[in-house]
Amino acid sequence: MLDENLISKVIQSALARGGDFAEIFVEEKSNFSASLDDSLIEELTSGTSRGAGIRVRFGETTGFAHTADLSESSLIKAAQAAASLARNSTQRVAQVALTPRHFVPLDPSKQAPNSTPKDNKIALLMRLDAAGRSAGAAIRQVSAGYADSMRRFIVANSEGTFVEEEQVRTRISISCVALGDTGMQTGYETAAMTMGFELFDETDLEELAQKAAMRAIQKLSARPTPSGQLPVVLNGQGGGVLFHEACGHGLEADHIVKDSSVYTGRLGELVASPLVTLLDDGTVRNQWGTYGYDDEGNAAKKNVLIQDGVLVDYMWDHTQGERQSRSSSGNGRRQSYAHLPMVRMTNTYLMPGQQTPEEIIADTERGIYVAKLGGGQVNTATGDFVFGMTEAYLIENGQITAPLRDANLIGNGPEVLANIDAVADDFAIVPGTCGKDGQSVPVGCGQPTLRITKVTVGGTASA
Amino acid sequence: MLDLVTIGQSVIDSALANEEIEAYLVRESETAIRVYESDVESLTSADSSGIGIRIVSQKRVGISYAGTLEPDEIARAVAEARDNARFGSADPYAGVASPDDVAPANLDVWANDLGATSTQAKIDAAMSLEKATLSLDKRIRSLNSANYGDVSAEAAVLNSRGVVAYTRQTYCWAWVYALASQNEETQTGYGMHASRDFAGLDIEHAANEAAKKATRMLGATKPTSGLFRAVFEPDISSALISIISSTLSAESVQKGRSIFAGRLGESVAAAELTLVDDPTDKRFFSAASFDDEGLASRRNVLIENGELKSFLYDSYTGRKDDHPSTGSAIRGGIAGSISPGPRATMLAAGDASPEEIVAKVNDGVLIQSISGIHSGVNPISGDFSVGAEGIQIRNGELQGAIKEFTIASNLQKMLKDIVSVGSDLTFRPGGSAGVTLAIDNINVSGS
C-alpha cells in the first residue's frame, strides 16, 4: 500500500516537533454484502475505503489525524496535524529503524471473497430463504444477509515496528418472523468466521435456517417470563456474552488505569467462583475475534485473565501498557484508520468444567434455562450489567418445560461470577459485535453450559 | 475544491441509457477532544468525504460506495454499482425518487463559528467542563473523561430523474461521565449539552447534570419487585419514542414486521398522545431541508390523540402502496441502504412540569438511565425489558436511589398506559426529542 521509505518519512515528520511516540496505520478495506428480504434479493452493496491514521504521543497526550488521501503531501499534512499539540514538548525520541516483518497469511488456503462469484453468494441467501419458509406454516417473513470483508493494513511506529496484516471475514445471518394468535415472534441465527468463502464448506445452512425459524415458532407459545431472582442455567451453545459483560470490559486496562472498574486493584484476589478460568484469546483458529497482529502491530496472544477464580491479569494496549511500564497483551484494536486504537477483547471464553449439561439441568429444582443469549451492556464502574435472552425455557423439577418470552437479565459482575456453582464439559464460541466508545469490532464469546445460583430476571410474570 | 453538487452532476451525467442513477455525497470536518486530569488525553481533527451510488437497471438495484471523492474511485464505484445491479431480483417498484411539488423548508442549521473557533478554545471548553464537574461536589472523585466534539457536515443527493438537493449542518457537544464515591461505593452519572454553534454550548449544564445524576445514586439499593408507575426522564423517553417510531416505517408494515400493520385509524395509544415526525423543526439536531433521497422534508403526524394516522414512506415503499413519500428516506451513511424511518420525532408536549408529574405518583420509580436496549427491546414482538437505575417515588416525593433492576412491559401496552406527557421537550443529538413521560403498569424486577 505504501513503501517503507515514505512510511519512515511520515513518522519522522510526526516527531519533528518532539514527542514520545509516533505511529502510522494505513488501511484498505473492501466490503461486499447482499441482502434478501420478502424472497427478493434486494440489493448488493460493495465498496472500498482506504486511508491512514497518524498519532503522536507526548506525555499523556495523544494527537490524532486521519486522511483518505495517501499522497505524500497529504500524509505529511496529517502528521503535522497530529503533532500540532506537541509544540511545547521538550521530549525527543529518535526513531528506531523500521524492521519489516514480512507478511505471512494466517491461513493460505483462504478462498478470497473477491475470487468468489457474486452468484454463489446470492445462492446461499436463496437457500436460507427456502429452508426458513419450509420450517413451518407460521413463518411469515424471512430476511437474510451475506457479508464479507477483506481488510489489509500496515502499521509502523517510531519504536521500529513495521507489520503488515490481512484479515478476511465472512458472515451470514437469517432472521425469521412467525405469526400466531399471540402476535409476532422472531428468531435469528448467524455464522461468522475469520476466513473466506470456505466458511460454507463447514456450515449447514439448512440447519441454521431451521434453528432460527424454530426459535420464532416456539416463542409463539411462550409464557411471560418471571420477574425476580432465580437460578439460571446458560447453555454452552448460546454465547458467552455473560463474561464479556460481567468482567470482560471491566478487565480492559483503560478502565483500570482510571480506576473506573470494579476490578481495579484486585490482582491476585479471588474475584469469581473457583470454577471460573477465563481467557481472552486472539489466536483461536478462524474465530470471529481472531487476528494475526492487532491494530498496533502486536501479535495476538492467548491471555489468562482469571485462573480458578483468581484475577491474574488485565488486557492491555500500547498506551495503557506504557503507563504501567509493561508491554501490550495484543489487545489494541480500532474500527478503522479513522479511529484511535484502544483496549478491546478478542475471543473471550470460560474454560469447560467436569459436569455434563444434563446433570446441571437435572440438579436445578426451579429456574430459567437460556438456550440462546442476546447482546448485553455493562457499567464498568459499578459492575452492573445486563444481557438478553432470545430463547429461554422454564426449568421445573430438573426438567426443561415451557418456552419463555424474550427478556433481559441484570446482575452485578463480581457477585454473579461468585455465584457460578456448576460448569459443564461442553463448549462453543459464538460471534458477536462489540461496541465501545462508538467503535465496533468483531469478537467471539464462548462458554460451557453453566449455572448461576441467583440472577435477576426481567420478565413480567410473578417468579 | 469542487462543490458536492458539481461532482454529483458529473456522476448523473455518466448514466447509461435505460439506467437510473443516484449519487449521495458527503463531506465533513470533525473535532474530538478528550481531557483527563487537566491533560489533553486525545485530540482528533480530520476531514472526510465519500460517495454512495445507487443504480437501478431493468428494475434491479445495485449499490456501491467509496470513502473518497477522487474521480477514479467514483468511476470505480459507479462501475461496481452497475455490476451489482445485474444480480438483484427484478422489482417493479424499484427506482430512485421522482421530484415532487413539495417546497423545501429554508432551514438555517449551519453555524460559522465552529470553523472559526480555535482548537485551543475547544480544548479550554473540555478543560473547564472537567474542572466544573469536579468542583460541584466533594463526592465526585474523578471523571472517566471530559469531552468536546463537533461536526460540520455537508450532503448532496442528485438523481437522474432530476432531484438535486443540498444540505449542510453543524453542531457541537460537550459530555462528561462522572464517578461519585462514598464509603467504598461508586456510582456514575452522564451529563451533556449540545448546540448548533460554539457560543451556545452550555458547559455548566453538562457538569450539573453529570454531578447530580452520579451523587444522587449514592446509597442505591436494589428495589423489591412489583408493578409500578414509571416516570421516564427526557433522555430515556427519547429512546422509547425512537423505538416506537421505527415500528411505523412503511417498510416494516409492508413486510409484515410491524405491530401496527393494518391498524390505521385505530386507537393505539392513550388519548393524551400525539406523535409527530418533523425534520423541518430546527430545534432538532437532525433537522434538514431534504431527506436522504433528496425529497423535501415535511411534517408528518403519526399518532394524533391516540389514533394511528400515518406510516413513514420513502419513494420505494410509497410506490408500493400508491402513497406519496413522506420525505422519510434514511440512509445509514454512504455504504448504507435506503429505507423509510423516523428522522425527527417528538411527542406533543403536555402541561405538567416534571415535578408535577412526580407529585402525582403514589408508588413508583423515576428512571434516569437504562441499559440493554439492543438485547431487551424487540420492536416486532413488542416485548420490552431493560436494565435501569433511578429513584424511588413514594407519596409524590423522590426517595432513595435504586439500581440493578429491570423494567418490563410491552410496547403496545406501554402506549396505552401513558398517563402523562411533560411540558419539558428536550432536544439532543439524535432523531427524537425527549420529554418527561409517565407510564403505568411497568414491571420492576429487583430482589
Interface residues (C-beta under 8 A of the other chain):
Chain A: N31 A34 S35 D37 D38 L40 I41 E42 E43 L44 T45 S46 G47 T48 S49 R50 G51 G59 E60 T61 T62 G63 F64 A65 H66 T67 A68 D69 A81 S84 L85 K118 D119 I122 R140 Q141 S143 V177 L179 G183 M184 Q185 T186 K219 T225 S227 G228 Q229 K258 D259 S260 V262 A338 L340 G374 G375 G376 Q377 V378 N379 A381 T382 D384 F385 V386 F387 G388 T390 R405 D406 A407 N408 L409 I410 G411 N412 T456 V457 G458 G459 T460 A463
Chain B: Y36 E37 D39 V40 E41 S42 L43 T44 S45 A46 D47 S48 S49 G50 V61 G62 I63 S64 Y65 A66 G67 T68 E70 E73 R76 A77 E80 D83 N84 A85 F87 G88 S89 D91 T119 S142 N144 L179 T186 Q187 T188 K222 S225 K255 G256 R257 I259 I334 A335 S337 S371 G372 H374 S375 G376 N378 I380 S381 G382 D383 S385 V386 G387 E389 K403 E404 F405 T406 I407 A408 S409 N410 N443 V444 S445 G446 S447
